[in-house]
Amino acid sequence: MAPFNITPHAGVVAYFLVFFLLGLGFGVVLELSGFGDSRKLAAQFYLRDLTVIKVMFTGIVTAAILIHLASAFQLLDLSRVWVNPTYLVPGIVGGLIMGVGFIVGGFCPGTSLVAAATLKLDGIMFVLGGLVGVFFFGETVHLFEGWWQSTYLGRFTLPDWLGLPTGVTILLLVAMALGMFYLAEIAEARFGNRQVVQGRRAFPGRRALLVVAGSLAALCFTLILKGQPSVEDRWSWISKGGDRQLAGREIFVDPAEVVDLRRDLSLFVRILEVRSEADYNLFHLAGSERIDIDSTSHPVLVRSLLDDTDNTIVFLAGNGEQDAVEAWKRLRAQGVLNLYVIEGGINHWLEVYPVGPCVAQRIEGTDASAEVRGGETLRYRFLAAVGEQSPSAHPEVARREYVPDCAMASLAGPAGSVASAFTGGNAPRRDYAKKVKIQKKTVAKGGCG
């Protein structure tokens, strides 16, 4: 059933064979387009032959339209398509360096491989030079690592930048490409001395161009009218497996497991609290981020979660479980992996790691066991807003903290002795069933550059 998921087949021979054939076909197209000839490639910089720009823009426009049409008609889950992360300034500088190399050597990395495959000496030398450059880059990148990783924008696309619907963005892209084709023909006629065949220019006539332009515009308007799948659509694709996980409570993690995972220095634990700002200010887990249901569809948040490393585990917490489960569905539908819900939410967390009675008291008439899976009302009356400044917010951290006098008095032992409440790092151990299983992201990527 669409959308089709091929990642379970990763690692088998047929999977690699498909990508080998795609790469082979790409190389054939480049060779047939003349991209194995450095003279033809260099001619674009003199405006004599702009075939390179025409072919590349044709590929960009074709891929953009077909990929997003497949997504619009729910044949493709676009969140699973790899998009190279953007490092803005290093990307611009790298593009300029590559452009200079293109002018001097007559090839880009992809076209040099095409030339080398056809045993062209200049292509072979360019590939060897590229490998030497890669070696020296690898040996020196530590000297400018900070700059190299700067201006990181993650999965950043034109619709994100322009703030426009995908269909409108692609329509603008097509208009730009058609304008570029028109200007390229004028430049070639002016600087390239193009041949005239039987009184007509060698490129297709105006009527053919109008038909192509009209067809592309019609496809773009189809994209605009159809739109891209909503979060609800995406959830419907995976709802069978998702509902099974919810019913079996496979994604609900005991607070003690969260604490133990936060102690593991090989992992990065990220906590998102789906709570009101008022409740969050009263008490929240150390280092957590507050979100609401609507922000689970915000590109910035989703992009940051998709960009997280394989060793990142994301936990969602509400006051209870209801809002966290809804957030889990939305984020899981958008392709976020290693995503779990803290069992019982903050209400249950405070049962396991209680605050002192001078900080908060459980509201009378509420049953702790009944609230583990309950609603979103905070079942504690806080006498002061402590935020994360409480041992209960970070029980995995060992450090001395101020404990109010009344809390100490309530723990007084025989003969007036005073027992201390647990502080961070001294929280009592608790048995639980381990639920977290880390999934690695499967990435298949490539490109000309």
N, C-alpha and C positions, 0 to 999 in steps of 0.2 A: 504494500500500500504506500502511495506517495505521502509525504516526500521520502525519497529513497535514501537509505543510510548504508553506505558502503564501508564504514569504518570497522564493522565486525570482521571484514574480510582482509583488513590490513595485515601484511606479513605473509600472505599466501602468494604463490607464483603468479596466479592470474591477476592479482592486484598490481604487482609490479609490471606485468606485461602490458596492462592497459596504459600505464603512465609511460612506459617505454615507447609504445606505439604513438602516443600523443606527442612525445618529444621528437620522435622520428618524423612525424608528419609536420611538426613545426619547422624542423630543419629543412625539409623538402620545400615547404612554402617559401622560406627565406632564400633558398638557392634558386628556385624558379623566379623569384622576384629580383634576382640579380644581387642579392646581399652578400654573396661570396666574392664580389669584385670590389676591391678597395677604391678603385677609380670611380665607380658608380656611387659608392657611399660618400666619398669626399666631394662629389659634384654638388651635393645638396647645399654645402656651405657656400658655394658660389652661385646658387640659385639656377644652375644649369639643368639639373635633374632632381626633382623632388619626389622621386618614387618612394624613398625611405619614409618620408613623412606621410605620404598617401597610404602606404601599406599599413604602417603602424596605427594611424588614425582609423583606418578601416577595421583593423582588428579590435581596437579599443571600443569603437561604436558598436560593432557586431556583438562583442562579448557583453558589453553593458546592457544592451537591449535584451539579448537572449537570456542572460542570467537573471535579470530582474523580471522578465516575463515568466520564466520558470518559477520564480519565487511568488509572483502575483497569483499564478494559477496553482500554487501549493504543490509544485513538483519538486521544489528545492528548498531546503532550510538554509537560508542565507547566513544565519548565525554560525553555521558550521563551515562556512567558506573562509579560508585563511586570507587575511588582509595584512600585508606587511605593516608592522608598527611604524609610526612616524616619529622621527627625531628631527625636528624642523631644521635647525641651523646646521648640524652635521650633514643632513640630507642635501641641503642647498650647496654647501661647500663641496661635498662629494660629487654632486651632479656637475658642478663647474670643472672639477678636476677630470672627471670622466669625459666631459665635452672636449677639453683640451686634448686629452689622449685620443679621442675619436678623430679630431682634426689632424693631429700629427701622424697617427698610425693608420688612419683610414678604416678602423674597425671599432665596434663595441665588443664586449666579451662574447655575446651570443653569436654575432656575425663572424667573429674570428674563429669560433669553433666550426661554423659552416665552411669557411674557407679552408681551415686545416683538414676537415674531413674530405675535401676534394683535392688535397695534397698541394694547395697553393703555398709557396714558400713564405710569402709575407704573412699569411694567416698563421702558419706554424710558428713563425718568429714572434708574432703578437701574442699567441697563447703562452709561449715560453716566458715572454716578458711579463705577462700577467701573473704567472705563477711565481716569478721572482718577486714581483710587487706584493703579492699576497704573503709571501714568506717574511719580507721586511716589515710589512704592516703588523703581522702577528707578533713579531719580536719587539716592536716599538709602541704598540697600542697602549701599554701600561703607562707610558709617559704622558698621555693625554686622555686617560680613561674618563676623567670627570667631564671633560668637554664632549667626548664621544657619546656619552650617555645623556647629554643635556637636552633641554627642550623636548622632553618626551611627551608625546600626545597619544600614544597607544594606537588603537584601531580608529583612525581618523579618516573620514570619507568626505567627499564633496557635499553631500546633503547635510552632514554635521556642520561643515564650515559655513555653508550658505544659509542653513536653517530653512531649507525648502524641502517640499515632498520629493521623493525619489524620482517620480515621473517627470516633474518639472525640471529637475536637475539634468536628467538625461536628455530632455528636449533641448535645453540650452547647450549641452555638449554636442548634440547632433547639429544644431545651428552653427556652432563654432567650427565643427569639422567641415560642413558644407562650405562655409565661408573660406576656410583654409584651402579646400580643394580649388575653389574658384580663383583665389589669389595665386595659388601654385601654378595653375595653367597660364595665368598672365605672366608670371615671372619666368616660366620656362619659355614662353613665346618670345619674351624680351631678351633673355640672356642665353638661352640654350639653342637658338636657331632651329627650332623644331621643324621637321619636314611637313609639307602639306601634300596630302594625297588626293588627287583629282579635285583640287580646289577646296577641299574641306580639311580641317585640322584632324590630327590623328586620334584625338580623344573623342568619346561619345558625344553625340549631338545634344542640343538643348532639350529636345523632347525627352530623350532617355534620362538626362539629368533631372528633369522635372518629375518624371515617374519615380526615380529612385528617392528624390527628396520627399515627394508626397507619401511614398510608402513608409519611409522612416518616420515622418511626422505622424502618420496614422498609428504606427506601433507605439510611439511615445504617448499619444493621446489615449491609447488603450491602457498604457501603464498608469496614466494620471487617473482615468476613470475607475480602473480596477483597484488601484492602490496595492500596498503590500500587506501581507497577512498580519492580523492583529495578534496581540499576546494571547487572546482567547483562542484564536485559530491554532497558534503554535502549541498551546496546551492540549488541544484536542488531538494533535498528532501523537503525543506521548502519554495521554491520559490513562490508557490501559495499564501501562507499567507504573505510572505515578500513583494512581489510585491503589494499586496493589501494595506499593511501598507504604502509603499512608495507612491502609487498613491493617497491615502487618506491623505498623509502628517501627519500620526499619530506619526511618530518618530521625526519630526522636532520641536524643542523646541525654543521658543522665548528667546533671551538673558536675558530678565527680569526674566523669570522663573528660569534660571540658577542662577542668582544673588540671588533670594529669597531662593532657595534650599541651596545655600552656606551659607546663614544666619542660616539655621536650624541645630542646634548642634546635633540633633538626627540622622543626615544623614552624610554620607561621600561622597563628590562629587569628582570624578576623571575626569580630562580632558585630552584627547589625541589629540594633534594637528598634523594633517596629512599635513605637510607643509615642504618646503625646509628649510635647516638650515639657509640660509641667511635671508629669510623672518621671520623666528622664532626669530632670534636675533634682528631684527628691533623692533618687538613687539610681545608679547605673553601674554596669560592670566596667572595670578599669580598661581603658583603651578602646571602648566600644564606640560605634558611630550610630547616631540616631537617624532613622529614615521613616518615611510614611509609605503607605501603599502606593500612592501615585508615583513616587520617585523610583519605584522598581522598574518603571518603563523609561526612565530618563537615560539618554544615551551615555552621559558621563559616568553614571554609576555602573551601568551594565558593561560599558567598555572597560572600566577599571577592574571589574570582577572577571571578565573574560581574559584580561591581561595578566591576572595573578599567576604566579608560578605553580608548578605541579605540587609543591609541598605546602600549599596554602589550603587551609580548611576554613570554610565560612559557616558561622553559626548565626541563626536568626532567633531572636527572642522577643516576645511580647510580654505583657503582664500575665497573660495566659498563653494559650496556643493558637487561638483562632486567627489572629492577624499574622502571626509568624507563618502559619500554614499557607495562608493566601499569598504572602510574599514569596514563600518557597515555590509555589506553583508558577508564579509569574516569572521568577528568575530562572527556574529550571527550564521553563518553556523557551527562554531566550538563550539557552545553551550553557548556563553556568554549572560547573561541575563541583564536586566535593562540597556540597551544600547540605546543611543539616539544621534541625530545629532543636533548641534546648527544651527538654521535656518539662512541661508545666510552666515554662516562662519564668519571669522574675518572682512571681508568687511562690513557686516551688523552690527556686534558688534560695530565697530567704528562709524557707523551711529547713533546707539542708545546711546553709551557712547563715545562721541568724545574726541580726544586729542586736546591740544592747537595748534594754527596755527604755533607756533614756533617749534613744535615737528613734525607735519606732515600735509600735505595738500592733499586734494582729487585731483586726476589727472583730469585736465580739459577735458570736453567732455564726461564724464561718467555719466550715469543716475543712481542715487542711487536705485530707485525702480526696474530698470531693472536688477540690479546686485544682488538682494537678492538671486536669484536662479542661478546666473551666474557662469562663469568659475573660474579658479584657479589663475588668475592674481591678485596680490595685488593692489587695486585701490587707494592706498595712497603713496605719495612720502614722505618718512621720512627724515628729515634733520639730524637726529642723531638716533643711535640705542639705544632704551630705554629699550628693553627687557620687564620686568614686572614692571619696576620702573616708573609707571605712574598710576594715579588714575583710568584711564580707564581699567587697567588690573585687578583691584580688587575693583570695585565700592561698594561692600558690606562692606568694611572695613573702619571704621571711624578713620582717622588720618590726621594730617597736613602734607602737602607735598609742596616741592618747586614748584612754578609755574613761568615759565619764564616771564620776564618783558614785552616782546612784547605781550604775551597772556593777561597779566593784562591790558595793554594799550588798547588792542582791545576791552576790556570790560568796558572801562571808561564810566562813566555816566555823567550827567549834572554837570557843574561847576567843572569839573576835578576830580570828585569822581571816585573811582575805585571799581567796583563790582568784587567779587571773583568767579572764575570758581568752579564748583563742585569738591570737593575732595572726596576721598574714604569714603563711608558710607553716603554721602549726595547726591547721584545720584537721579535724579528725578524719581518718581514712574511712572509706565507704565502699562496700561491694557493689558492683554494677555489671551489667552485661555490655560488653564492648560492641559498639555499633559502627564506628567510623572505619570506612575502607577507602583509601585514597585511590582515585582514578587518575591515570595519566592522560594528558591531552594528546590525541593523535593528530599530527600535523603533516599534511602533504602540501608542499609548496615548491615554487620555482619561478622562473622568469627569464627574460632576455638578459637583464643586467647581471 
